[in-house]
Amino acid sequence: MIIYETSTEYKKVGKITHKTLDEPEAVQAYMVGAFDEHPMQEQVWVIMLNRKNFPIGRQMVTLGTNVGCLLNPSSVFRPVIVSGATACILCHNHPSGDPSPSSADMQVTKKIAKAGKTLDIAVHDHVIIGHESFYSFNDKGLL
């Protein structure tokens, strides 16, 4: 049997001008540069938040293809729990540039939010970032 050790690594990603990430515009600003390493692949990131919704870190939780990726609650909540965060925001890119959510995006967002309630970890938003715009599930009343 193989046993793994869990650890948290912190890398400084820059300063943000917002104390909290309570608006999708602030999330978009916080994620600048995150998608640059694999711009033609869909990436899902989780932003870990403390009790005052201040970001304490971000981590890519899955890397997909140019048309989609697989995501499950354990991938999302593992770094959230390890970091000691009390809430999180999901964020992913659409390499096509159109931030409109797919039916799969809708389904997985509901699944993640339900799992968060079970874990007592709030999922404040899921922001899809396109080339020139974004889509916020919270703004649309879907979270």
NUFILO-826798 format. One record per residue (C-alpha): chain; x, y, z; residue number from 1. Coordinates in steps of 0.25 Angstrom, whole numbers. Each point is the difference from the previous one (the first is absolute). Example, Ala and Ser with C-alpha at 12.3 -4.5 7.8 and 13.67 -1.06 7.14 Angstrom:
2
 chain  east north    up   n
     A    49   -18    31   1
     A     6    14    -2   2
This chain:
143
 chain  east north    up   n
     A     0     0     0   1
     A     5    14    -3   2
     A    -2    11    10   3
     A     0    15    -4   4
     A     4    12     8   5
     A    -9    12    -2   6
     A     7    14     1   7
     A    -4    14    -3   8
     A    10     9    -9   9
     A    -2    15     0  10
     A     5     8   -12  11
     A    -2    15    -1  12
     A    -8     4   -12  13
     A     0    14     2  14
     A    -8    11     7  15
     A   -15     2    -2  16
     A    -7    13     2  17
     A   -13    -6     6  18
     A     0    -5    15  19
     A   -11    -9    -4  20
     A    -4    -8   -12  21
     A   -15     3     1  22
     A    -2     5   -14  23
     A     3    -8   -13  24
     A     8    12    -5  25
     A     9    -2    12  26
     A     1   -15    -3  27
     A     4     3   -14  28
     A    11     9     4  29
     A     5   -10    10  30
     A     1   -10   -11  31
     A     8     8   -10  32
     A    12    -9    -4  33
     A    -5   -13     6  34
     A    -5    -5   -14  35
     A    13     4    -8  36
     A     8   -13     2  37
     A   -11    -8    -8  38
     A    -9    10    -7  39
     A    -6   -10   -10  40
     A    -4   -10    11  41
     A   -12     2     9  42
     A     5     1    15  43
     A    -8     0    12  44
     A     6     8    12  45
     A    -5     1    15  46
     A     2    13     7  47
     A     1    -3    15  48
     A    -6    11     9  49
     A     1     3    15  50
     A   -12     4     9  51
     A     0    14    -6  52
     A     1    -5   -14  53
     A    14     5    -2  54
     A     8   -10    -9  55
     A    10    -8     7  56
     A     4    -8   -13  57
     A    -4    -6   -13  58
     A     3   -13    -6  59
     A    -3    -7   -14  60
     A    -8   -12     3  61
     A    -2    -6   -14  62
     A     6     3   -14  63
     A    -8    -5   -12  64
     A    -1     1   -15  65
     A    -4    12    -9  66
     A   -15    -4     2  67
     A    -1    -5    15  68
     A     5    -6    12  69
     A    -4   -10    11  70
     A    -3     5    14  71
     A    -4    -6    13  72
     A    -3     5    14  73
     A    12    -7     6  74
     A    10     8   -10  75
     A    -6    13     4  76
     A    -1    -2    15  77
     A    13    -6     3  78
     A     8    12    -1  79
     A   -11     8     7  80
     A     1    -9    12  81
     A    15    -1     0  82
     A     1    15     0  83
     A   -10     2    11  84
     A    -9     9    -9  85
     A   -14     2     5  86
     A    -6     3   -14  87
     A     5    -1   -15  88
     A    -3     5   -14  89
     A     1    -8   -12  90
     A     6     6   -13  91
     A     3    -6   -13  92
     A     3     5   -14  93
     A    -7    -3   -14  94
     A    11     0   -10  95
     A   -10     3   -11  96
     A    -2    14     7  97
     A   -15    -1     2  98
     A    -2    -1    15  99
     A   -15    -5    -1 100
     A    -1   -13     8 101
     A    -3   -13    -6 102
     A   -10   -10     6 103
     A    12    -8     6 104
     A     5    13     7 105
     A   -14     2     6 106
     A    -1   -14     5 107
     A    14    -1     6 108
     A    -2    14     7 109
     A   -13    -5     6 110
     A     8   -13     5 111
     A    11     8     6 112
     A    -9    10     7 113
     A    -8   -12     6 114
     A    13    -7     4 115
     A     5    13     7 116
     A   -13     1     8 117
     A     3   -14     5 118
     A    14     4     4 119
     A    -4    14     6 120
     A     8     7   -11 121
     A    -7    11    -7 122
     A     2     0   -15 123
     A    -2    15    -3 124
     A     1     0   -15 125
     A     4    -7   -12 126
     A     6    10   -10 127
     A     2    -4   -15 128
     A    11     9    -7 129
     A     0     2   -15 130
     A     9     9    -8 131
     A    -7    13     3 132
     A   -11    -3    10 133
     A    -5   -10    11 134
     A   -12    -7     5 135
     A    -3     0    15 136
     A   -10   -11     5 137
     A    -2     8    12 138
     A    -4    12    -8 139
     A   -10    -8    -7 140
     A    -6    -5    12 141
     A     5   -15    -2 142
     A     7    -1    13 143
